[in-house]
Amino acid sequence: MNTDQTDTLNPDAIRALLQSFWSEMLEIAPSSSGLSVAVPLCYPDGWQVLIDIRPSTPGLVRISDSGKTLHWLAGAGQNIEAERIKALLAERADVFHLQRDGWELFRDIRLPLKGMDVQIFAEGLIDIAHLFFLYEPAPKTQNVVRETVERVFSERAIPVQHDLRLDGLLEKKIKVDYFAEIIKPVAIEVISRRGNITSYMEQWGFRWGDIRSMKPELMPAMIFDPAVTEIDDTALSIGTSVCTLFCAYHEADRIHDFLQQASVV
């Protein structure tokens, strides 16, 4: 065995390699309700697992996926309401001590929180996500992006209008998917197109500017499903420059923050 092999193949070296990788992959940032944690585990499509940790009842914290796992599973085409899949979901939830509320998977844990609690929760999400490979086609009418937007409006008890038409200075009766008069008005457009959307984004870049020339206080947002819509650098640049919020549907915390921002004078 040569020197390089000897240096690598020992417990301390392997421990250092793994600790370095885990440290590089782990990301923790404040969220509107607690902490957002990207753990060194990935869904079947390669996206990193993101969980939220927030206060629950006294003495407890809630670890939650904020609906991301089941949204991902449904968006990938799995019918999570099929009896077979529901039974498998319940079985896995029981194994990993997960609870379900609609799209959300969560666990309330008594303090002090342990690293193992977070690891086992994240592994449970991955196990559930792999139900994708037991394919049962989802109903064609399912639209997780719209369901997410409507759920956030509902959770915040904000009345919302659908398919409202707004006048710009040049273009009249521009239809937006969702509109709400909060302290500041908000308009949300769901991107439902597949593939490359650069020309579509150029059109909406003009439209948002045109509407805001008549309604400068408007806060526009565009929400998309990254499994369906291709967001290249140009589309991302346009979206982030003309919209108050431009994000994927599974970033529900950002949609909540957007509506909170509209609720402040």
C-alpha positions as CSV (number, residue, x, y, z in Angstrom):
1,M,0.0,0.0,0.0
2,N,1.5,3.3,-1.0
3,T,1.7,6.5,1.1
4,D,-1.3,8.1,-0.5
5,Q,-3.4,5.1,0.2
6,T,-2.2,4.9,3.8
7,D,-3.0,8.6,4.4
8,T,-6.5,8.1,3.0
9,L,-7.5,4.7,4.3
10,N,-7.6,5.4,8.0
11,P,-10.6,6.4,10.2
12,D,-9.4,9.9,10.9
13,A,-9.0,10.7,7.2
14,I,-12.4,9.3,6.2
15,R,-14.0,11.1,9.1
16,A,-12.4,14.4,8.0
17,L,-13.5,13.9,4.4
18,L,-17.1,13.3,5.4
19,Q,-17.2,16.1,7.9
20,S,-15.8,18.5,5.3
21,F,-18.4,17.4,2.7
22,W,-21.3,17.7,5.2
23,S,-20.1,21.1,6.3
24,E,-19.9,22.3,2.7
25,M,-23.4,21.1,1.8
26,L,-25.1,22.2,5.0
27,E,-26.7,25.7,4.7
28,I,-28.7,27.4,7.4
29,A,-30.5,30.7,7.0
30,P,-33.2,32.7,8.9
31,S,-36.8,32.4,7.6
32,S,-39.9,34.3,8.4
33,S,-40.9,31.8,11.0
34,G,-37.6,30.2,12.2
35,L,-34.7,28.7,10.3
36,S,-34.4,27.2,6.8
37,V,-31.9,24.3,6.6
38,A,-30.5,22.7,3.5
39,V,-29.2,19.3,4.5
40,P,-26.7,17.1,2.6
41,L,-29.4,14.8,1.1
42,C,-31.1,15.1,-2.3
43,Y,-34.5,14.3,-3.8
44,P,-34.5,11.9,-6.8
45,D,-34.1,14.8,-9.3
46,G,-30.9,16.0,-7.5
47,W,-32.5,19.0,-5.7
48,Q,-31.2,19.4,-2.2
49,V,-33.6,18.7,0.7
50,L,-34.7,21.9,2.4
51,I,-36.5,21.8,5.8
52,D,-37.9,24.5,8.1
53,I,-37.4,24.5,11.8
54,R,-39.7,26.8,13.8
55,P,-41.3,27.1,17.3
56,S,-44.4,25.0,18.0
57,T,-46.1,24.8,21.3
58,P,-44.1,25.6,24.5
59,G,-41.2,23.2,24.8
60,L,-41.6,21.9,21.3
61,V,-40.1,22.8,17.9
62,R,-41.7,21.8,14.5
63,I,-39.5,20.4,11.7
64,S,-41.4,20.7,8.4
65,D,-40.9,20.3,4.7
66,S,-43.5,23.1,4.1
67,G,-45.2,20.9,1.6
68,K,-42.2,20.5,-0.7
69,T,-42.0,16.7,-0.8
70,L,-45.5,15.9,-1.7
71,H,-45.6,18.9,-4.1
72,W,-42.5,17.5,-5.8
73,L,-44.0,14.0,-5.9
74,A,-47.2,15.2,-7.4
75,G,-45.4,17.6,-9.8
76,A,-43.3,14.6,-11.0
77,G,-46.5,12.9,-12.0
78,Q,-47.2,10.6,-9.1
79,N,-50.9,10.3,-8.0
80,I,-50.6,10.8,-4.3
81,E,-54.3,10.2,-3.9
82,A,-54.2,6.7,-5.3
83,E,-55.1,4.2,-2.6
84,R,-51.9,2.2,-3.0
85,I,-49.8,5.4,-2.8
86,K,-51.8,6.7,0.2
87,A,-51.2,3.5,2.0
88,L,-47.5,3.6,1.3
89,L,-47.3,7.2,2.4
90,A,-49.0,6.3,5.7
91,E,-46.7,3.4,6.2
92,R,-43.5,5.5,5.7
93,A,-44.9,8.4,7.8
94,D,-45.4,5.9,10.6
95,V,-41.9,4.5,10.3
96,F,-40.3,8.0,10.5
97,H,-42.8,9.4,13.0
98,L,-44.0,12.0,10.5
99,Q,-47.4,13.7,10.5
100,R,-49.2,15.1,7.5
101,D,-51.4,18.2,7.1
102,G,-52.5,18.5,3.5
103,W,-49.3,18.9,1.5
104,E,-47.1,19.4,4.6
105,L,-45.0,16.7,6.3
106,F,-43.9,17.6,9.8
107,R,-42.8,16.4,13.2
108,D,-43.1,18.2,16.5
109,I,-40.1,17.4,18.7
110,R,-39.6,18.1,22.4
111,L,-36.6,20.3,23.2
112,P,-33.6,20.0,23.2
113,L,-33.5,19.2,19.5
114,K,-30.9,16.6,18.5
115,G,-29.0,16.3,15.3
116,M,-30.4,12.8,14.8
117,D,-34.0,14.2,14.9
118,V,-33.2,16.4,11.8
119,Q,-31.3,13.6,10.0
120,I,-34.1,11.0,10.5
121,F,-36.8,13.6,9.4
122,A,-34.8,14.4,6.2
123,E,-34.3,10.7,5.5
124,G,-38.1,10.2,5.8
125,L,-38.7,12.8,3.2
126,I,-36.3,11.1,0.8
127,D,-37.9,7.7,1.4
128,I,-41.3,9.2,0.6
129,A,-40.0,11.0,-2.5
130,H,-38.8,7.7,-3.9
131,L,-42.4,6.6,-4.2
132,F,-42.1,8.4,-7.5
133,F,-40.7,5.1,-8.9
134,L,-43.9,3.3,-8.0
135,Y,-45.5,5.2,-10.8
136,E,-49.3,5.8,-10.8
137,P,-50.2,8.7,-13.1
138,A,-51.6,11.8,-11.5
139,P,-54.8,13.4,-12.7
140,K,-54.2,15.7,-15.6
141,T,-56.0,18.6,-13.9
142,Q,-53.6,18.8,-11.0
143,N,-51.6,22.0,-10.8
144,V,-49.4,22.2,-7.8
145,V,-48.3,25.8,-8.5
146,R,-51.8,27.2,-8.4
147,E,-52.7,25.0,-5.4
148,T,-49.7,26.4,-3.6
149,V,-50.5,30.0,-4.3
150,E,-54.1,29.5,-3.3
151,R,-53.1,27.7,-0.1
152,V,-50.9,30.6,0.9
153,F,-53.6,33.1,0.3
154,S,-56.0,30.9,2.3
155,E,-53.5,30.5,5.2
156,R,-53.2,34.3,5.4
157,A,-57.0,34.8,5.1
158,I,-56.5,37.2,2.2
159,P,-59.4,37.6,-0.3
160,V,-58.1,37.1,-3.8
161,Q,-59.6,37.8,-7.3
162,H,-59.0,35.4,-10.1
163,D,-58.3,36.3,-13.8
164,L,-58.6,40.0,-13.2
165,R,-57.9,42.3,-16.1
166,L,-55.6,45.4,-15.4
167,D,-55.0,48.3,-17.7
168,G,-51.6,49.4,-18.7
169,L,-50.7,52.7,-20.3
170,L,-50.4,51.1,-23.7
171,E,-51.9,47.7,-23.4
172,K,-55.4,47.3,-22.0
173,K,-57.1,44.5,-20.1
174,I,-54.0,42.5,-19.2
175,K,-55.2,39.4,-17.4
176,V,-53.4,38.3,-14.3
177,D,-54.1,35.0,-12.5
178,Y,-54.4,36.4,-9.0
179,F,-55.0,39.9,-7.7
180,A,-55.4,41.1,-4.1
181,E,-55.9,44.6,-2.6
182,I,-53.9,44.4,0.6
183,I,-52.2,47.6,1.9
184,K,-50.3,47.4,-1.3
185,P,-51.9,45.6,-4.3
186,V,-50.4,42.4,-5.4
187,A,-50.7,40.6,-8.8
188,I,-49.5,37.0,-9.3
189,E,-49.0,35.3,-12.6
190,V,-48.5,31.5,-12.7
191,I,-46.0,30.4,-15.4
192,S,-47.6,27.3,-16.9
193,R,-45.6,27.1,-20.1
194,R,-43.2,24.2,-20.7
195,G,-39.7,24.5,-21.9
196,N,-37.9,27.8,-22.7
197,I,-39.8,30.9,-21.8
198,T,-37.5,33.7,-22.8
199,S,-39.9,35.4,-25.3
200,Y,-42.8,34.9,-22.8
201,M,-40.7,36.6,-20.1
202,E,-39.8,39.5,-22.4
203,Q,-43.5,40.0,-23.1
204,W,-44.3,40.0,-19.3
205,G,-41.4,42.3,-18.6
206,F,-43.1,44.9,-20.8
207,R,-46.5,44.1,-19.4
208,W,-45.5,44.6,-15.7
209,G,-43.8,47.9,-16.6
210,D,-46.9,49.0,-18.5
211,I,-49.3,48.1,-15.7
212,R,-47.1,49.8,-13.1
213,S,-47.0,53.0,-15.1
214,M,-50.7,53.2,-14.3
215,K,-50.5,51.5,-10.9
216,P,-47.0,52.2,-9.5
217,E,-47.7,50.8,-6.1
218,L,-48.4,47.3,-7.6
219,M,-46.3,44.4,-6.4
220,P,-46.0,41.8,-9.2
221,A,-45.0,38.2,-8.7
222,M,-44.4,35.2,-11.0
223,I,-44.4,31.6,-9.7
224,F,-43.3,28.6,-11.6
225,D,-42.7,24.8,-11.4
226,P,-39.0,24.1,-12.2
227,A,-39.8,20.5,-13.1
228,V,-42.0,21.9,-16.0
229,T,-40.6,25.3,-16.9
230,E,-37.0,26.0,-18.1
231,I,-35.7,29.1,-16.3
232,D,-32.5,30.2,-18.1
233,D,-30.3,33.1,-17.1
234,T,-32.3,35.5,-19.4
235,A,-35.7,34.5,-18.0
236,L,-34.3,34.7,-14.4
237,S,-32.8,38.2,-15.0
238,I,-36.1,39.5,-16.4
239,G,-38.1,38.0,-13.7
240,T,-36.0,39.2,-10.8
241,S,-35.7,42.7,-12.3
242,V,-39.4,43.4,-13.0
243,C,-41.1,41.3,-10.3
244,T,-41.1,41.9,-6.5
245,L,-41.1,38.1,-6.3
246,F,-39.9,35.5,-8.9
247,C,-39.7,32.0,-7.4
248,A,-40.5,28.3,-7.6
249,Y,-43.8,27.2,-6.1
250,H,-42.1,25.1,-3.4
251,E,-40.6,28.3,-1.9
252,A,-43.8,28.8,0.0
253,D,-42.0,30.9,2.7
254,R,-41.0,33.4,0.1
255,I,-44.7,33.7,-1.1
256,H,-45.7,34.3,2.6
257,D,-43.0,36.9,2.9
258,F,-44.1,38.6,-0.3
259,L,-47.7,38.9,1.0
260,Q,-46.4,40.0,4.4
261,Q,-44.5,42.8,2.7
262,A,-47.7,43.9,0.9
263,S,-49.4,44.1,4.3
264,V,-47.1,46.7,5.7
265,V,-47.4,50.4,5.2
